[in-house]
Each structure stands twice: as C-alpha cells, then as structure tokens.
Amino acid sequence: MMYRAFLTNFLNNIELILTGVGLLLILLVGMIADQNGIPFWLATAICAIGVGIIHGILFWLLRQRQRQVRQRAIAEIREMLEDLAKNRLATIKMSLHMVQLQQPEQEGQIQRKFDRVYEILQELTGIIDHISDESLVHWRHCYQQTIARVERERASALSGK
C-alpha cells in the first residue's frame, strides 16, 4: 500500500523530480570535474546539454504516453455513446412499430417521424465519431465564456447554501 502511494506521488511529480535530479547531477559533475582539473563551467555545460537531451526525450515519451491514454479513453467514451445512441434508436423504433400496429392508418406519418429521429441519431453518431482532443479544445474555446458563467453561478449557488 505504501509502495502504491509512493509510486502515485512519484508519477504525479515526475517532471519536478527529474528536473531536481538533473540539476543536482550537473552541479555534482561540475564539482568532481573541477577537483580533477577540468574547468567547472565546461563540465557543467557538457553535462547540462546531456541532461537537457535526456529530459527532452523523457518528457516527449511521457507526453506520448499521456496522449495514448487520452486517445484510448476517448475511444471508449465514443463506443459507449454510440452504443447508447443505437440502443435509444432501437427503443424508438420498437415504440414506433407498436404505435404503427395500433394505428395502421397513420403508417406513413409514423414512418416519417421515425426517419427524422433516425437522421438525428445518425447526426449524433457522426458527432460522436469526431470526438477527439482537438475537438474538445475547440469546443472549450468556443464555449469558454458560457462555461465560466456557469461555473460562477454554480459557485455562488454552492456558497449561498
């Protein structure tokens, strides 16, 4: 249990930890080099370049991993929403079919209503298919003011209670 807490804390702060370790390493290499007759500035500069390259690679790998996790989560959400839409469509279709059986004289009108509902659900499926990190960022940007207003109203409602 303690290991899991340590690992979670480590992963939550990995950028800061790696930066601190990198700085300590640069200074330590500089001091050791200075004692061995190599100029401090030269050793720290070379070490800083190496640490910078390693940091860049590690941070790129971490970001790639985060992107993959987000893409998987979005794919799962997309599948769930699509399944829910299809389930709702099946329910609507059965309901319309039941009405059609009870009122055969309105068959054409019922079919047109069903076709319109089906079109709407197809549009929703299309929207679901295009959910991505970029579309979420675009959505947030477009609705930033509305989101801020809703959050302010929610905060004032919560503080008023």
DAHU-V831233 format. One record per backbone hydrogen bond with DSSP energy under -0.5 kcal/mol. CO is the residue of the C=O (numbers start at 0). NH is the residue of the N-H. If there is no record, write none. Layout:
co=<CO:CO>
nh=<NH:NH>
This chain:
co=<0:1:2:3:4:5:6:7:8:10:12:13:14:15:16:17:18:19:20:21:22:23:24:25:26:27:28:29:30:31:32:32:33:38:39:40:41:42:43:44:45:46:47:48:49:50:51:52:53:54:55:56:57:58:59:60:61:62:63:64:65:66:67:68:69:70:71:72:73:74:75:76:77:78:79:80:81:82:83:84:85:86:87:88:89:90:91:92:93:94:95:96:97:98:102:103:105:106:107:108:109:110:111:112:113:114:115:116:117:118:119:120:121:122:123:124:125:126:127:131:132:133:134:135:136:137:138:140:142:143:144:145:146:147:148:149:150:151:152:153:154:155:156:157>
nh=<4:5:6:7:8:9:10:11:12:13:16:17:18:19:20:21:22:23:24:25:26:27:28:29:30:31:32:33:34:35:35:37:36:42:43:44:45:46:47:48:49:50:51:52:53:54:55:56:57:58:59:60:61:62:63:64:65:66:67:68:69:70:71:72:73:74:75:76:77:78:79:80:81:82:83:84:85:86:87:88:89:90:91:92:93:94:95:96:97:98:99:100:101:102:105:106:109:110:111:112:113:114:115:116:117:118:119:120:121:122:123:124:125:126:127:128:129:129:130:135:136:137:138:139:140:141:142:143:146:147:148:149:150:151:152:153:154:155:156:157:158:159:160:160>
